[in-house]
């Protein structure tokens, strides 16, 4: 069952769900739109490969929420991959787009679609770096607030929601590439850890709920 921390989100205006067009964000966007929430979608097209346009078109086709999706492109916020690396550059560009949306349109509340499995991966990455930290349930960057109200929900719950509601999505072709460290943890390390350390999910979930 999807666990939505409704008390976390201060709904004093539309909630913009950061929607890639992938399975997780499609599930979150649809779920919130059915919870009598003021929901709209925010999509950032990274313009890195042809599939990015396919993902944008998927989001454009959705008819949820109060208003049409807000679509932003890397043509407007170029990715400085040389300085920050791919992941860092993409993150910085998305944040800049959100800050601009706050300044121009008064859009301040964004929902990030991170789930419990993302938390576990981030926790493991932190452990390897000597850090004991968890994804924050809320981040404030200038005038914008980033909420992560689904951190206690597993990816399987979101996957099942998509199937049960017959929702269309685009599977990111980079998700199966195990060269990035996060993907290696997801596809290689976790399947080996879970049989020997079955309490890992419970430990991380407890940390999430204590935040």
Long-range contacts (C-beta under 8 A, 24 or more apart in sequence): 1-157, 2-27, 2-31, 2-150, 2-153, 2-157, 2-158, 2-161, 3-150, 3-152, 3-153, 3-157, 4-31, 4-32, 4-35, 4-149, 4-150, 4-153, 5-137, 5-149, 5-150, 5-151, 5-152, 6-35, 6-149, 8-137, 8-138, 8-147, 8-149, 9-109, 9-111, 9-147, 9-149, 10-109, 10-145, 11-37, 11-38, 11-109, 12-109, 13-38, 13-106, 13-107, 13-108, 13-109, 14-38, 14-39, 14-40, 14-65, 14-66, 14-67, 14-107, 14-109, 15-39, 15-40, 15-109, 15-110, 15-111, 15-147, 16-40, 16-41, 16-42, 16-70, 16-101, 16-107, 16-109, 16-110, 16-111, 17-41, 17-42, 17-110, 17-111, 17-113, 18-42, 18-43, 18-44, 18-94, 18-110, 18-111, 18-112, 18-113, 19-43, 19-59, 19-62, 19-69, 19-113, 20-44, 20-55, 20-59, 20-172, 21-54, 21-55, 21-56, 21-58, 21-59, 21-169, 21-170, 22-55, 22-169, 22-170, 22-171, 22-172, 23-158, 23-159, 23-162, 23-169, 23-171, 24-113, 24-115, 24-155, 24-158, 25-113, 26-58, 26-62, 26-162, 26-167, 26-168, 26-169, 27-113, 27-158, 27-159, 27-161, 27-162, 27-167, 28-111, 28-113, 28-150, 28-158, 29-62, 29-64, 29-65, 30-64, 30-161, 30-165, 30-167, 31-161, 32-111, 33-64, 33-65, 38-65, 38-66, 39-64, 39-65, 39-66, 40-65, 40-66, 40-67, 40-68, 40-69, 40-70, 41-65, 41-69, 41-70, 42-69, 42-70, 42-72, 42-98, 42-101, 42-107, 42-110, 43-69, 43-70, 43-71, 43-72, 44-72, 44-73, 44-74, 44-77, 44-90, 44-93, 44-94, 44-97, 45-71, 45-72, 45-73, 45-74, 46-74, 46-79, 46-90, 46-93, 47-73, 47-74, 47-75, 48-74, 48-79, 48-86, 49-173, 51-170, 51-172, 51-173, 54-170, 55-170, 55-172, 58-168, 58-169, 58-170, 61-168, 70-101, 70-105, 70-107, 72-97, 72-101, 87-180, 95-141, 98-141, 98-144, 98-146, 99-141, 99-142, 99-143, 99-144, 101-144, 102-142, 102-143, 102-144, 103-143, 107-144, 108-143, 108-144, 108-145, 109-144, 109-145, 109-147, 110-144, 110-145, 110-146, 110-147, 111-147, 111-148, 111-149, 112-146, 112-147, 112-148, 113-150, 114-148, 114-150, 114-151, 115-150, 115-151, 115-153, 115-154, 115-155, 115-157, 115-158, 116-151, 116-152, 116-153, 116-154, 116-155, 116-201, 116-204, 116-205, 116-208, 117-154, 117-155, 117-186, 118-151, 118-155, 119-151, 119-204, 119-205, 119-207, 119-208, 120-190, 120-200, 120-201, 120-204, 121-182, 121-185, 121-186, 121-190, 123-204, 123-207, 124-185, 124-189, 124-190, 125-181, 125-182, 125-185, 134-204, 134-207, 134-208, 134-211, 135-208, 136-211, 137-208, 137-211, 151-208, 151-211, 152-205, 152-208, 152-209, 154-201
